[in-house]
Amino acid sequence: MTITPAAPATPTRLTFLELEITSRCQLTCSSHCYAQAGPTKGHGTMTAQDWRRVIDEAAGLGVETVQFIGGEPTMHPDFTELVAHALAAGLGVQVFSNLYRVRRENWELFAHPKVSLGTSYYSDDPAEHDEITGRKGSHDSTRANIAEAVRRGIPVKVGIIQMRDSQRTEEARTEMEALGVKRVHVDRVRAVGNAARTAALPSPSELCGRCAQGKAAILPDGTVAPCVLGRFLSAGDVKTAGLAAVLAGQQWAQVAASIPRRHRDGCTPDEDSCMPSPGKVSACNPDQDGSDCSPAETPACEPAYE
């Protein structure tokens, strides 16, 4: 007999919303991309009008910050306009980009006082980094653009994802700190998307435990999920029901209740700590004091999202 988890008595107010506006990306992270993004993927079925409507509805619901993610969000033809729309609606904006290519107009956009950047980095060794991303030269481009963001005074956080035992993750952390990056976190890959080595659906225990608590994600086809890593837990469709209706529905409540929520002593979440990669790393990074944020199959903190 299957027992449906009980819904939370008092749903948490949504404050953080991930907008996965595209599945297209210049990188080919075949071993770990949670979104299974790539150069030949599309932008999904959500139109620019659909995204604008979602942004307006989010602002009306009390959402404080939206994150543009992908794929590589800057590859969406309406990226600049959508970010401007979110800012005009009074929302804070986070852009999770692989920083492989940054156009001049995007630097101007990133310099807005209500915009911050997030990115992923894998190794201080160019060959190792490029092997993981599947794109020759990605290390040098991403590193240079991280340095440029720091030079311009743009807030940037870097997630370093441990893919293998011998990976130079600690050396990468040291390198980023030497560049002046204030928020650098190391975490392991999650078994979601390309990192899921089985045809079966991923387990909610792979999530950090913070998904659906004050945060949600909207995928390129309009699916609402508890977070981009929890994309296998569909809670509705904003194109047919609207965001408010989805969040008030029983399906959302059941999805939220299905995610294990455990704490580790001394692990304090912060609102934007759980950082999946823009190049599409299946990861949930630790909170800003550097403490470990394990998935929920072990006693884990509940970092809020990126």
Residue pairs with C-beta under 8 A, 6 or more apart in sequence:
4 254
5 254
5 257
5 258
6 257
7 250
7 253
7 254
7 256
7 257
8 253
8 256
8 257
11 247
11 252
11 253
11 256
12 212
12 213
12 214
13 62
13 214
14 58
14 61
14 62
14 63
14 214
14 215
14 216
14 247
15 62
15 63
15 64
15 65
15 214
15 215
15 271
16 63
16 64
16 65
16 66
16 67
16 214
16 215
16 216
16 271
16 272
16 304
16 305
17 54
17 58
17 63
17 65
17 66
17 67
17 215
17 216
17 217
17 218
18 66
18 67
18 69
18 215
18 216
18 217
18 218
18 227
18 228
18 305
18 306
19 51
19 54
19 55
19 66
19 67
19 68
19 69
19 73
19 82
19 217
19 218
20 35
20 69
20 70
20 71
20 217
20 218
20 219
20 220
20 228
21 43
21 44
21 46
21 51
21 68
21 69
21 70
21 71
21 73
21 76
21 78
21 79
21 82
21 220
22 37
22 41
22 42
22 43
22 44
22 70
22 71
22 72
22 73
22 75
22 76
22 220
23 35
23 36
23 37
23 38
23 41
23 42
23 43
23 44
23 70
23 71
23 220
24 37
24 38
24 39
24 40
24 41
24 42
24 43
24 70
24 71
24 72
24 75
24 76
25 33
25 37
25 38
25 39
25 41
25 70
25 71
25 72
25 75
25 98
25 279
25 280
26 39
26 72
26 75
26 98
26 100
26 101
26 135
26 138
27 33
27 37
27 38
27 72
27 98
27 100
27 133
27 134
27 135
27 138
27 279
27 280
28 38
28 39
28 133
28 134
28 135
29 37
29 132
29 133
29 134
29 194
29 277
29 279
29 280
29 281
30 134
30 194
31 132
31 163
31 194
31 195
32 132
32 161
32 163
32 189
32 193
32 194
32 195
32 280
32 281
32 282
33 193
33 194
33 195
33 279
33 280
33 281
33 282
34 190
34 192
34 193
34 194
34 195
34 228
34 229
34 231
34 276
34 277
34 280
34 281
34 282
34 283
35 70
35 71
35 193
35 228
35 231
35 280
36 193
36 194
36 280
37 70
37 71
37 72
37 279
37 280
41 71
42 220
43 76
43 77
43 220
44 219
44 220
44 221
44 222
45 220
45 221
45 222
45 239
46 54
46 218
46 220
46 221
46 222
46 239
48 78
48 81
48 82
50 222
50 238
50 239
51 78
51 82
51 85
52 82
52 85
54 218
54 238
54 243
55 66
55 82
55 85
55 86
55 89
55 91
56 89
57 242
57 243
57 244
58 66
58 89
58 91
58 243
59 89
59 90
59 91
61 243
61 244
61 247
63 91
64 91
64 92
65 91
65 92
65 93
65 94
65 271
65 272
66 86
66 91
66 92
66 93
66 94
67 93
67 94
67 95
67 96
67 118
67 305
67 306
68 79
68 82
68 83
68 86
68 93
68 94
68 95
68 96
69 96
69 228
69 276
69 278
70 76
70 96
70 278
70 280
71 220
71 280
72 97
72 98
72 100
72 278
72 279
73 79
73 95
73 96
73 97
73 278
74 95
74 97
74 101
74 102
74 103
74 106
76 82
80 105
80 106
80 109
83 93
83 95
83 109
83 115
84 109
86 93
87 93
87 112
87 114
87 115
91 114
92 114
92 115
92 116
93 112
93 114
93 115
93 116
94 115
94 116
94 117
94 118
94 272
94 306
95 110
95 115
95 116
95 117
95 118
96 117
96 118
96 119
96 275
96 276
96 277
96 278
96 306
97 117
97 118
97 119
97 278
98 119
98 120
98 133
98 138
98 142
98 277
98 278
98 279
99 117
99 119
99 141
99 142
99 145
99 146
99 149
99 278
100 135
100 138
100 141
100 142
100 145
100 279
101 141
102 110
102 145
102 148
107 148
107 152
109 115
110 117
110 149
110 152
110 154
111 152
111 153
111 154
115 154
116 154
116 155
116 156
116 157
117 149
117 154
117 155
117 156
117 157
118 156
118 157
118 158
118 159
118 275
118 278
118 306
119 142
119 145
119 146
119 156
119 157
119 158
119 159
119 277
119 278
120 158
120 159
120 160
120 161
120 277
120 278
120 279
120 281
120 283
121 129
121 142
121 143
121 146
121 158
121 159
121 160
121 172
121 176
122 128
122 129
122 132
122 133
122 139
122 160
122 161
122 163
122 167
122 169
122 172
123 129
123 132
123 139
123 167
123 168
123 169
123 171
123 172
124 168
124 171
124 172
124 174
124 175
125 139
125 168
125 171
126 139
126 140
128 167
128 168
129 138
129 139
129 142
130 136
130 137
130 138
130 139
132 163
133 139
133 279
143 175
143 179
146 156
146 158
146 176
146 179
146 181
147 179
147 180
149 156
150 156
150 179
150 180
150 181
155 182
156 181
156 183
157 181
157 182
157 183
157 184
157 185
157 272
157 275
157 306
158 176
158 181
158 183
158 184
158 185
159 185
159 186
159 187
159 275
159 276
159 277
159 281
159 283
159 285
160 169
160 172
160 173
160 176
160 184
160 185
160 186
160 187
161 169
161 186
161 187
161 188
161 189
161 277
161 281
161 283
162 169
162 186
162 187
162 188
162 189
163 189
169 186
170 186
173 184
173 186
176 184
177 184
183 288
185 273
185 275
185 285
185 286
185 287
185 288
185 290
186 285
186 286
187 283
187 284
187 285
187 286
187 293
188 283
189 195
189 281
189 282
189 283
190 202
190 206
190 207
190 229
190 282
190 283
190 284
190 295
191 197
191 202
191 203
191 206
191 282
192 202
192 206
192 229
192 231
192 232
192 282
193 231
193 280
193 282
194 280
194 282
195 282
196 202
196 282
201 232
202 232
203 297
204 230
204 233
204 258
204 259
204 260
204 296
205 260
205 295
205 296
205 297
206 229
206 282
206 295
206 296
206 297
207 226
207 227
207 229
207 230
207 259
207 260
207 284
207 295
207 296
208 229
208 274
208 284
208 293
208 294
208 295
208 296
208 300
208 301
208 302
208 303
209 259
209 260
209 261
209 262
209 295
209 296
209 300
209 301
209 302
210 227
210 269
210 274
210 284
210 302
210 303
210 304
210 305
211 226
211 227
211 229
211 230
211 259
211 305
212 226
212 227
212 230
212 252
212 255
212 256
212 259
213 256
213 261
213 302
213 304
214 271
214 304
215 226
215 227
215 304
215 305
216 224
216 225
216 226
216 227
216 235
216 243
216 247
217 224
217 225
217 226
217 227
217 228
217 230
217 231
218 224
218 225
218 238
218 243
219 225
219 228
219 231
221 237
222 237
222 238
222 239
222 240
223 231
223 234
223 235
223 236
223 237
224 234
224 235
224 236
224 237
224 238
224 243
224 246
224 247
224 252
225 231
225 232
225 233
225 234
225 235
225 255
226 233
226 235
226 255
226 256
226 259
227 274
227 276
227 305
228 276
229 276
229 282
229 283
229 284
230 255
230 259
233 255
233 258
233 259
234 251
234 255
235 246
235 249
235 251
235 252
235 255
235 256
236 245
236 246
236 249
236 251
236 252
237 246
238 246
241 249
246 252
259 296
260 296
260 297
261 296
261 302
262 296
262 298
262 299
262 300
262 302
263 299
263 300
263 301
263 302
264 291
264 292
264 294
264 299
264 300
264 301
266 291
267 287
267 291
267 292
267 293
267 300
267 301
267 302
268 287
268 289
268 291
268 301
269 287
269 301
269 302
269 303
269 304
270 287
270 288
270 303
270 304
271 304
271 305
272 304
272 305
272 306
273 285
273 286
273 287
273 288
273 293
273 303
273 304
273 305
273 306
274 284
274 285
274 293
274 303
274 304
274 305
274 306
275 283
275 284
275 285
275 305
275 306
276 282
276 283
276 284
276 285
276 306
277 283
284 293
284 295
284 303
285 293
285 303
285 306
286 292
286 293
286 301
286 303
287 293
287 301
287 303
291 301
292 301
293 300
293 301
293 303
294 300
294 301
